[in-house]
Amino acid sequence: MKTMLNVALPKGRLGEKVYDMFAKAGFECPSIKEESRKLIFENESAGVRYFWVKPSDVAIYVERGAADIGVAGKDILLEYSPDVYELFDLDIGKCRMAVAAPSDFRDNPEKTLKVATKFSNIAQRYYSSKGRDIDIIHLNGSIEIAPILGLSDVIVDIVETGTTLKENNLEVFETIVPISARLIANKSSFMFKSGQIEKIVNSMKDM
């Protein structure tokens, strides 16, 4: 019996794009396209088992070995620093991590800067590198309203098109880092299933 390779895919549009890349690389699993509430799909002949998980959880499944490989945004890898191998940049799901604020914002270095974000570690590292004293306000959603309500001076968040920012009268002041989807691997799986993993990597790189 073939050794199965467990692949964690992020739920949503990005995951569907990623699955299409795996399928084109020769690792299709037709049942994944059927309308159902199933979360796990396998194709024994291709030796692959896919499962859908929340995008922010992919790295946890891979780090802990429940998945051999998976696809996670560079934002998640930078924020949580999971102990995984980053194999390569899939060049999809592109956006950027940025600092945004109301258009009339002017930074006063004499005062502690209040930063609202979901990405506390990325924000902390970025401002530490600039020697800027900050107060991080960790929020889990609707970050754009924090400066409007005076909770923060700026926000650090993912910006794709910038439409949400514009609608809330905010604009990007600085780009911290470009973000895209990365193929990641569990460290011990990479040793024991290296043949299968490398085959996928090489097929996807050749696309």
Number of C-alpha atoms within 10 A of each C-alpha: 6 9 11 18 20 23 26 29 25 25 16 12 10 18 22 16 15 20 22 15 18 17 14 13 18 14 19 21 21 11 13 19 10 8 7 8 6 11 11 15 18 20 16 14 12 15 17 19 20 23 19 20 18 13 19 16 15 26 29 18 19 27 21 15 17 14 24 25 30 28 27 28 25 23 23 19 18 14 15 15 12 17 15 20 16 19 16 14 17 19 10 14 19 14 19 19 22 20 21 25 25 20 12 9 14 9 11 8 9 8 10 14 18 19 25 27 26 20 23 19 14 21 24 16 12 14 15 12 9 8 9 14 15 15 13 21 17 13 13 9 10 9 20 24 17 21 21 16 9 10 14 21 21 27 27 25 24 22 20 15 10 14 12 13 18 13 10 14 15 23 21 20 14 12 15 17 16 14 22 17 23 21 18 28 26 25 18 15 18 19 11 11 15 13 11 16 19 13 13 17 17 11 16 17 12 8 8
